[in-house]
Amino acid sequence: MNQKLKNKVAKATGGNYKLNKKVMQLKRSWDEVEGMLNGTVKNKKR
């Protein structure tokens, strides 16, 4: 995971470990969904 993103999240959440962890989980799951969506778009173009 990008270190800059982790630093930004930590600053935004005031260093709250549990909240940081939740935000990073949401980011990973959103990246996964985005990958699925982009994958289907690429497959349809072919």
SULBELZI-V398139 format. One record per run of one state. SS is the DSSP state (H for helix, E for strand, - for the rest). FROM is the first residue (numbers start at 1). TO is the last residue. If there is no record, write none. Layout:
BEGIN
SS | FROM | TO
SS | FROM | TO
END
This chain:
BEGIN
- | 1 | 2
H | 3 | 12
- | 13 | 16
H | 17 | 45
- | 46 | 46
END
